[in-house]
Amino acid sequence: MDNSKKHQKKKRSKHKQKVYKKNKNKNKNKNKNKNKNKKHSKKEKKITKLSQITQPIEKRIPKCEKCHKKQSQFYCTKCEVYYCSKCEEEIHKISVLKKHKKHLYKAPYNELVKKTNFNICRKHNKELSLYCIDENKLICSECYSSCKLNNHEILGLNDFSNEIYEKIKIILNKIQNEENQNEKTIQKSLENQNKLKEKIKNICKKIENDSDLLIQKIQDSKINHLNLFKKIEIIINNKIQTILEDTEKKQKKILKKKIKIKTVKKLKKDKNHIELIQGGKEIIKTERKRERKGNLDKKEKEKERKSDTEKEEFDPKMNLKNRIKLKNKNKTAWNPSKYWDGKICGKKIYSSGKHEIKIKIDQFPNPKNEWNVIKLGVIKTENRENFIKKGNWEGTYYFETWWIREKLESEKCKRENGKSNVEEKYPKEIFLKKNDIFTIFLDMDQKKISFKINEKYIGGWQNLPQKVNFFADLRPQDGKEKNQITII
């Protein structure tokens, strides 16, 4: 047991020694910091004292002369003492001192400052001619003796004011230099910002241009691929048809040969029937010629029937963003929007024969000081999609009427190879109006087009492309009445 106790005491003693060393080091560091602070304390005190003196009178409100903690809020002229709110209530509760409340002044002592003279010492009633740095006060000649006994630093008012003036100058110069540096940095930052903005704008423009070019290339490649696929489909369909026709012909030949073989077997028995066999061959040839002519006549009649039976109507697929509204089984069209043009094409493709397209003008309002346009005509089938999506008018032959600034005009136009050709600008007598019937006559064998209004010939064009579609362009219009047409 004794050994354990001794061991414990040794442990405690070691621990105490460590704690003592730590505390000793801490005290040394504290003393060093105190000595450092003492060196700077005198300078800092002087600067703070100077800053207090340079403050205005309203901010130099003295502390309470009783508690010496809070800032004073009242001044009693009878007591000649500054008080805070608590000390004033405690002192003036006494019955004798209650009359002093009439002579109180509240901070900021505007009235008191006018009455009192701050250049006279309150204790000795003498002029304040010196300044004590340690007490941070203006003192008189009698206060000087007490300050000198305490070894205070004392200066004359002129020397003191000069020191303050020089220090203020140094501070102002520093502030000005900092302001100038700040202005320079601000200007540089603004210049850099403007340069960055210009760079960003240029980069954005390049990106937009590149994106537009890529989009155009992609769209062109899409169109080319679609056209290739269509051509390939047509070629494949034609080959399939030819193969089917060839198989039908071969089957017919096989049947005929079988019939011949049967007839020959029967006729071989009789030698007298040889002449009949030769005559039968001639009969078969004549019948084949008749059958071929009959088949060709049937095909031509079927084509004519189809062309007559198929009537023109608007194609809802060739309608960009469904701007043009359709009804009456896709035969009537109108533009309901106020801002967007509407272009639409017909379903039927015209490549041969003679055709008439009759259109009734249901509505054509007369606005004032606004555009109102109807364009009716024909477009190359290959350029339908570009016409509707991109507004490419190449390969168009049309007649248009429009109101411009209370004037009605009409003209006949065509656009080929990126150029527009206006051949005739009609007078006011020839124009479209409500309940008119506009006819387009197509002679695709001679590649001609002509226009009529109420069976009155207007004019036309020649050298049309091989395949053509009908189109209409209806411009927007305010109000209830809209541009509306129907295919008869």
C-alpha positions in Angstrom: 0.0 0.0 0.0 2.8 2.4 0.9 4.4 1.9 -2.5 1.2 2.6 -4.4 0.7 5.9 -2.4 4.2 7.0 -3.2 3.7 6.2 -6.9 0.5 8.3 -6.9 2.3 11.3 -5.3 5.0 11.1 -7.9 2.4 11.3 -10.7 0.7 14.2 -9.0 4.0 16.1 -8.6 4.9 15.6 -12.2 1.4 16.8 -13.3 1.8 19.9 -11.1 5.2 20.7 -12.6 3.8 20.5 -16.2 0.9 22.8 -15.2 3.2 25.2 -13.5 5.4 25.4 -16.7 2.4 26.1 -18.9 1.2 28.9 -16.6 4.7 30.3 -16.5 4.9 30.4 -20.3 1.5 32.0 -20.5 2.4 34.7 -18.0 5.6 35.5 -20.0 3.6 35.9 -23.2 1.1 38.1 -21.4 3.9 40.3 -20.1 5.5 40.6 -23.5 2.1 41.6 -25.0 1.6 44.2 -22.2 5.0 45.8 -22.9 4.2 46.0 -26.6 0.8 47.5 -25.9 2.3 50.0 -23.5 4.6 51.3 -26.2 1.7 51.9 -28.6 -0.8 53.0 -25.9 0.6 56.5 -25.5 0.4 57.2 -29.3 -3.1 55.8 -29.6 -4.2 57.8 -26.6 -2.9 61.0 -28.1 -4.7 60.3 -31.4 -8.0 59.5 -29.6 -7.8 62.6 -27.5 -7.1 64.7 -30.6 -10.1 63.1 -32.4 -12.4 63.9 -29.4 -11.4 67.5 -29.4 -11.9 68.0 -33.1 -15.5 66.6 -32.7 -18.4 69.2 -32.8 -19.9 70.5 -29.5 -23.1 68.4 -29.7 -21.0 65.2 -29.9 -18.6 66.3 -27.1 -21.3 65.8 -24.4 -19.6 65.1 -21.1 -20.3 62.1 -18.9 -22.4 62.2 -15.7 -20.4 63.9 -12.9 -21.9 61.7 -10.3 -21.7 58.1 -11.6 -19.0 58.8 -14.2 -20.3 55.9 -16.4 -23.2 57.1 -18.6 -23.3 60.0 -20.9 -25.1 63.1 -19.4 -28.6 64.0 -20.5 -29.3 67.0 -18.2 -27.4 70.1 -16.9 -28.5 71.8 -13.7 -27.6 75.5 -13.7 -28.1 75.7 -9.9 -25.9 72.7 -9.1 -23.6 73.4 -12.1 -23.3 69.7 -12.7 -24.0 67.3 -15.6 -26.4 64.4 -14.8 -27.7 61.3 -16.5 -31.4 60.5 -16.2 -31.1 58.1 -13.1 -28.8 60.4 -11.1 -30.9 63.5 -11.8 -34.0 61.7 -10.4 -32.2 60.5 -7.3 -30.7 63.9 -6.5 -33.8 66.0 -7.2 -36.1 63.8 -5.2 -35.0 65.7 -2.1 -37.5 68.3 -1.1 -34.9 71.0 -0.9 -33.6 70.3 -4.4 -37.0 69.9 -6.2 -36.9 73.6 -7.3 -33.8 72.9 -9.4 -35.9 71.1 -12.0 -37.0 74.4 -13.4 -33.3 75.2 -14.3 -32.5 71.9 -16.1 -31.3 71.8 -19.7 -31.6 68.7 -21.9 -28.9 67.5 -24.4 -27.8 68.6 -27.0 -27.8 71.9 -25.0 -28.4 74.2 -27.9 -29.7 77.0 -25.6 -27.1 76.4 -23.0 -24.2 76.6 -25.6 -25.4 80.1 -26.6 -25.4 81.3 -23.0 -22.2 79.6 -21.6 -18.7 80.7 -22.4 -16.4 77.6 -23.1 -13.2 79.7 -23.1 -13.3 80.2 -19.2 -12.3 77.6 -16.6 -15.2 76.4 -14.5 -13.1 76.0 -11.4 -11.0 79.2 -11.4 -13.0 81.5 -13.8 -9.9 82.2 -15.8 -9.2 82.0 -19.5 -8.2 78.6 -21.0 -4.8 79.2 -22.6 -3.1 75.7 -22.3 -3.9 72.1 -23.2 -3.0 69.0 -21.1 -2.5 65.9 -23.3 -2.8 63.4 -20.4 -6.1 64.7 -19.1 -7.4 65.7 -22.6 -8.5 69.1 -21.3 -8.0 72.8 -21.9 -6.6 74.3 -18.7 -5.9 77.7 -17.2 -2.8 79.1 -15.5 -3.8 77.8 -12.0 -4.6 74.3 -13.3 -1.1 74.3 -14.9 0.6 74.0 -11.4 -1.4 70.9 -10.4 -0.7 69.2 -13.8 3.0 70.0 -13.6 3.2 68.3 -10.2 1.8 65.1 -11.8 4.3 65.4 -14.7 1.7 65.8 -17.4 2.5 66.9 -20.9 1.3 70.4 -21.5 1.3 72.4 -24.8 0.3 75.9 -25.9 -2.9 76.3 -28.0 -0.9 77.3 -31.1 1.5 74.3 -30.9 -1.4 72.0 -30.2 -3.5 73.4 -33.2 -0.4 73.1 -35.5 0.1 69.4 -34.5 -3.6 68.7 -35.2 -3.5 70.5 -38.5 -0.4 68.5 -39.7 -2.0 65.2 -38.7 -5.2 66.1 -40.4 -3.3 67.0 -43.5 -1.5 63.6 -43.5 -4.8 61.8 -43.1 -6.4 63.8 -45.9 -3.5 63.0 -48.2 -3.8 59.3 -47.5 -7.6 59.5 -48.2 -7.1 61.3 -51.5 -4.4 58.8 -52.6 -6.7 55.9 -51.8 -9.6 57.6 -53.7 -7.4 58.2 -56.7 -6.3 54.5 -56.6 -9.9 53.4 -56.3 -10.9 55.5 -59.2 -8.1 54.1 -61.4 -9.1 50.5 -60.4 -12.8 51.3 -61.1 -11.9 52.7 -64.6 -9.7 49.7 -65.4 -12.5 47.3 -64.3 -15.0 49.2 -66.4 -12.7 49.0 -69.4 -12.2 45.3 -68.9 -16.0 44.8 -68.5 -16.6 46.6 -71.8 -14.0 44.6 -73.6 -15.4 41.4 -72.2 -18.9 42.4 -73.3 -17.7 43.1 -76.8 -15.9 39.8 -76.9 -19.0 38.0 -75.7 -21.2 39.8 -78.2 -18.8 38.8 -81.1 -18.8 35.2 -79.8 -22.6 35.1 -79.6 -22.9 36.5 -83.2 -20.4 33.9 -84.5 -22.4 31.1 -82.7 -25.7 32.4 -84.1 -24.3 32.6 -87.6 -22.7 29.1 -87.4 -25.9 27.7 -86.0 -28.0 29.2 -88.8 -25.6 27.8 -91.4 -25.7 24.4 -89.8 -29.5 24.5 -89.6 -29.7 25.4 -93.3 -27.3 22.6 -94.2 -29.3 20.1 -92.2 -32.6 21.2 -93.8 -31.1 21.1 -97.3 -29.6 17.6 -96.6 -33.1 16.5 -95.3 -34.8 17.7 -98.4 -32.2 16.1 -100.7 -32.5 12.8 -98.8 -36.3 12.9 -99.0 -36.2 13.6 -102.7 -33.7 10.7 -103.2 -36.0 8.4 -101.2 -39.0 9.4 -103.3 -37.1 8.8 -106.5 -35.9 5.4 -105.2 -39.5 4.5 -104.3 -40.7 5.5 -107.7 -38.0 3.4 -109.4 -38.8 0.4 -107.2 -42.5 0.7 -107.9 -41.9 1.0 -111.6 -39.7 -2.1 -111.5 -42.3 -4.1 -109.5 -44.9 -3.1 -112.0 -42.8 -4.2 -115.0 -42.0 -7.5 -113.3 -45.7 -8.1 -112.6 -46.6 -7.2 -116.2 -43.8 -9.5 -117.5 -45.1 -12.4 -115.4 -48.6 -11.9 -116.6 -47.4 -11.9 -120.2 -45.4 -15.1 -119.6 -48.4 -16.8 -118.0 -50.5 -15.8 -121.0 -47.9 -17.2 -123.4 -47.7 -20.4 -121.5 -51.5 -20.8 -121.6 -51.5 -20.2 -125.4 -48.7 -22.7 -125.9 -50.6 -25.3 -124.0 -53.7 -24.6 -126.1 -51.6 -24.9 -129.3 -50.1 -28.2 -128.1 -53.5 -29.6 -127.5 -54.7 -28.5 -130.9 -51.6 -29.9 -132.7 -52.1 -33.3 -131.0 -55.7 -33.4 -132.2 -54.8 -32.2 -135.7 -51.8 -34.5 -136.2 -54.2 -37.4 -136.7 -55.7 -35.9 -139.7 -53.2 -34.7 -142.5 -56.0 -32.7 -144.0 -56.0 -30.3 -141.0 -52.5 -28.8 -141.7 -54.0 -25.9 -143.6 -56.3 -25.2 -140.8 -53.3 -25.0 -138.4 -51.6 -22.4 -140.5 -54.9 -20.4 -140.7 -55.2 -20.6 -136.9 -51.8 -19.0 -136.4 -52.9 -16.0 -138.5 -56.2 -15.8 -136.5 -54.2 -15.8 -133.2 -52.0 -13.0 -134.4 -54.9 -10.8 -135.3 -56.6 -11.5 -132.0 -53.4 -10.5 -130.1 -53.2 -7.2 -132.0 -56.9 -6.5 -131.1 -56.3 -7.3 -127.4 -53.3 -4.9 -127.3 -55.2 -2.1 -128.8 -58.1 -2.7 -126.4 -55.8 -2.6 -123.4 -54.2 0.7 -124.5 -57.6 2.2 -125.0 -58.7 1.1 -121.6 -55.7 2.7 -119.9 -56.2 6.0 -121.6 -59.9 6.0 -120.7 -59.1 5.2 -117.1 -56.6 8.1 -116.9 -59.2 10.5 -118.4 -61.8 9.3 -115.9 -59.4 9.7 -112.9 -58.4 13.2 -114.0 -62.1 14.1 -114.4 -63.3 12.5 -111.2 -60.4 13.8 -108.9 -61.3 17.3 -108.0 -58.9 19.9 -106.5 -58.7 20.5 -102.7 -56.3 22.0 -100.2 -53.5 19.8 -98.8 -53.4 20.2 -94.9 -49.8 18.9 -94.9 -48.7 21.8 -97.0 -49.9 24.3 -94.4 -47.1 25.8 -92.2 -48.0 25.6 -88.4 -51.7 25.3 -89.5 -51.9 29.1 -90.0 -54.6 28.6 -92.7 -57.8 27.1 -91.4 -59.8 24.6 -93.5 -63.4 23.4 -93.7 -65.9 22.0 -96.1 -63.8 18.9 -96.8 -60.6 20.9 -97.3 -62.2 23.1 -100.0 -62.6 26.4 -98.1 -59.6 28.3 -96.6 -59.2 31.5 -94.5 -56.5 33.2 -92.5 -57.7 33.9 -88.8 -54.4 35.5 -87.6 -53.7 39.2 -87.3 -49.9 39.0 -87.8 -48.8 36.0 -90.0 -49.1 35.4 -93.7 -50.7 32.1 -94.7 -49.6 30.0 -97.7 -51.2 26.7 -98.7 -51.0 24.3 -101.7 -53.4 22.0 -103.4 -53.2 18.2 -103.4 -53.5 17.5 -107.1 -50.3 17.4 -109.3 -50.8 18.6 -112.9 -48.4 17.1 -115.5 -50.4 16.5 -118.7 -53.8 17.4 -120.2 -56.1 20.4 -119.9 -57.5 21.5 -116.6 -59.6 24.3 -115.0 -59.5 25.4 -111.3 -62.4 27.6 -110.3 -62.2 29.6 -107.0 -64.9 31.6 -105.4 -63.9 34.7 -103.4 -66.1 34.5 -100.3 -64.6 37.5 -98.4 -62.1 40.2 -99.4 -62.5 43.1 -96.9 -61.4 46.7 -97.6 -59.2 47.9 -94.7 -57.9 51.5 -94.3 -54.2 52.3 -94.3 -53.4 48.5 -94.1 -52.2 45.7 -96.4 -54.7 43.2 -97.7 -53.5 40.7 -100.3 -54.8 37.6 -102.1 -52.4 35.7 -104.5 -53.7 32.8 -106.6 -51.6 30.7 -109.0 -49.4 27.8 -109.6 -46.0 26.6 -108.2 -43.4 24.0 -109.2 -44.1 20.7 -107.3 -40.4 20.4 -106.4 -40.4 23.8 -104.6 -43.6 23.3 -102.5 -41.9 22.6 -99.2 -39.4 25.4 -99.5 -42.2 27.8 -100.6 -44.3 27.0 -97.4 -41.5 26.6 -94.8 -38.8 29.1 -96.1 -40.9 31.5 -98.3 -39.0 30.6 -101.5 -41.1 31.9 -104.4 -39.1 30.3 -107.2 -41.2 28.7 -110.0 -44.4 30.6 -109.2 -46.9 32.0 -111.7 -49.7 33.9 -110.1 -52.2 36.8 -110.1 -52.5 39.1 -107.1 -54.7 42.0 -105.9 -54.1 44.2 -102.8 -55.3 47.3 -101.0 -52.5 49.7 -100.2 -53.3 53.1 -98.5 -56.9 53.1 -99.7 -55.9 52.1 -103.3 -56.8 48.9 -105.0 -54.2 47.4 -107.4 -53.6 44.2 -109.2 -50.8 42.6 -111.3 -49.6 39.4 -113.0 -46.2 38.0 -111.7 -43.8 35.2 -112.1 -40.5 34.3 -110.3 -37.8 32.2 -111.8 -34.1 31.8 -111.2 -34.2 34.2 -108.2 -35.7 37.0 -110.3 -39.3 38.4 -110.2 -41.0 39.5 -113.4 -44.1 41.7 -113.3 -45.4 41.8 -116.9 -48.7 43.7 -116.5 -49.9 46.1 -113.8 -53.7 46.3 -114.3 -55.8 49.4 -113.9 -58.5 49.7 -111.2 -61.1 47.9 -113.3 -59.5 44.5 -113.1 -59.4 43.3 -109.5 -60.9 40.7 -107.2 -63.8 41.3 -104.9 -66.4 39.5 -102.9 -68.5 36.8 -104.8 -66.1 36.8 -107.8 -65.1 33.5 -109.5 -61.4 33.3 -110.4 -60.5 30.6 -112.9 -57.0 29.1 -113.7 -56.8 27.3 -117.1 -53.9 24.9 -117.5 -52.7 23.4 -120.8 -49.9 21.1 -119.6 -49.4 19.6 -123.1 -48.3 23.0 -124.3 -47.1 24.2 -120.8 -49.4 27.3 -120.7 -51.4 29.0 -118.0 -54.1 31.7 -118.2 -56.3 33.6 -115.7 -59.9 34.7 -115.9 -62.2 36.7 -113.6 -65.9 36.0 -114.1 -65.1 34.5 -117.6 -63.1 37.6 -118.6 -59.6 36.8 -119.9 -56.8 38.6 -118.0 -53.6 37.1 -119.3 -51.2 34.2 -118.7 -47.7 32.7 -119.0 -45.9 30.1 -121.1 -43.0 27.7 -120.5 -44.4 26.2 -117.3 -42.4 23.4 -115.6 -43.3 19.7 -116.1 -45.2 19.3 -112.8 -47.3 22.0 -111.1 -49.5 22.5 -108.0 -52.1 25.1 -107.2 -51.4 27.5 -104.4 -53.0 30.4 -102.5 -51.4 33.2 -100.3 -53.8 34.9 -97.9 -52.5 37.8 -95.8 -53.7 38.6 -92.3 -56.5 41.0 -91.6 -58.0 42.8 -88.5 -61.7 42.7 -87.7 -64.3 40.0 -88.0 -64.1 39.6 -91.8 -61.1 37.6 -93.1 -59.8 36.7 -96.5 -61.7 33.5 -97.5 -61.8 31.4 -100.7 -63.5 28.1 -101.8 -62.6 25.7 -104.6 -65.7 25.0 -106.7 
